[in-house]
């Protein structure tokens, strides 16, 4: 990875939309990606992937680059959050699996872009809350926050590669 700029930046002519449409979880030990220039170029998969499509405004993914001049280091703190809005036995089992495993998460944002979080080190439970809510209009369900510290930015992946990952059956 080069630390030299190769072009400038111009604001896009159309506004971008926040949030994501879906997040696909794959056990970190069950997928291997080849990445070049921050783009996935090859996928080798041995375990199934599971796509979650939460309600609008019920998930987010972010990445924060943190540098240390003293140590001459730079890392990317990656976070993926998903809200599962019910407390059924099946949903609690999904929550428990997400909270105890190491995951790679492929996030499809509302602009049609796909990025892979936890590529090198895997995402792990940073915090999880399950609630019944207090008032009748409160959410009942789980909020799951997965996090990873990575050496590189979350790479982009094509929609066709994501479709193949989701269709894979081990």
N, C-alpha and C positions, 0 to 999 in steps of 0.2 A: 504494500500500500504506500503510495506516494504522499508526502506531506506538502506537495506543491499544488497551488490552484492551477487549473487548466482552462477556466472560463469564468465569466462574471455571472450575475444573476439579474434577471428581470422578472418583476411581479407578473404572474399569469393574468390573462385578460378576464378570466372568470373566477369567481370566488370558489374556494374549496369548502367541502362539507365535513364537519366533525363526526366522530363516532365510528362504529363499525357495524357491518351487516352480519358477519359471522366470524367465528373463531374455530379452527380445527386443531384438536389436540392429538399428538402422536407421542407415545412413550419415547423418551429421548434415546433409549437403547435400541429402538426399533426402526430407526431411520438414519440414513447417512446422506449428507448433501455435499456436492461439489460446488464451490462458489468461486466466481471470478469477477472482478470489478463490481462487487456488491450485488451480483445477480446469480441465482441458482442455475447451474448449467447441467447438473445430473442428479438423479435421486435413486438411492438404493434403499428399499423398504423391506422389513421383515415382520412388522406388527401392524395391526389395524389402526386406522385413524378414526376420530369421532368428531363430527361437526356439531357445533352448538350455534343456534340462531336465536339469541335473546331478543327480548322486546326492545323497542326504540329507546335509546338513552340508558341502556342497561349493561353497557360494557365499554371498556376503553383500553387502549394500549399506549404506553409512552416509553420514551428512551431519553435518558439524560446523560450526556457526556460529562465526565468529571475528570479534570486533570490535576496533577500535582507537579508544580514546577520543581519543588525540592527533590522529588523522586524521578522526574522526567518520565511520568507515566500518564496514560489516558485510558479510562475504562468507560463502558457504557452500562449504566444501570437500566435494566429493562423491566417493565411491569405490565402485566396483563390482568385486567379485572373483568369478571363476568358475574352477573346477578341471575340466580335461578329462582324464579318467583313462585315457588310452592314448596311444601314440606312433606311431599309424599316419600314413601320408603325408597322408591327408585331414584328420586332426586337426591336424597340424603346419601345414598350409596355412590352416586356420581360425585357428589361433593367430597366424600371421604377418599375416593380414588384420586381425585385431583389434588387433594391436600397431602397425600402420602407419597405420590410418585414424582419422578422427574420428567418434565414434559418439554416438547417443542411445540410452540403455538404458531399457527399460520393465521394471521389476521387479515380479513378482507375488509378494507375500510369503505366508507360510503362514497369514495371517489373511484372505486373499482381497482384499487391497487392492493397487492398482496405482499405482506412482509412476514419474515420468519423470526420470531422472538425465542431466545434461549437456544440458539443454534449450536454453540460450542459447549456450554456448561449446563444447559437445561434449566427450565423454570422450576421453582419449588415454592411451597406454601410460605408466603410472608405473613398472611393473616387470613382468617376466615370467620365470618360471623353468620350465625343462623338465628332467626328471630320469628316469633309469632306476630310481632307488631303489638301495639297497644290499642290504638284507635281502629275502628272498622276500616278506615281508608289507608292504614299503614301497610307497607309491604310485609308479606309473610314469605320467608324463604331465606336463601343464603347469598352472601356476597363473598366471593372468593378472589383473593389477591395473590397472584403468583409473581415471583421476581427472580432475576438472574443478574449476575455481573459478568459482562462479556468483554472480550478484547476488541471486538469489531462491531460496527453498527449492524442492526437487523437487516439481512439481505432481502432483496426483492425476489419474488418467484412468480412464474407465469400462471395464468388461470388454468391452462391445460395440465400443467404439472400438479396443481392443487386437485383438479378433478381426478387425475390418476391416483393420487395419494388417498383421496377419500374412497375411491372405488376398490382399492387394494383389499384383498381378503387373504389373511394368512392361513 
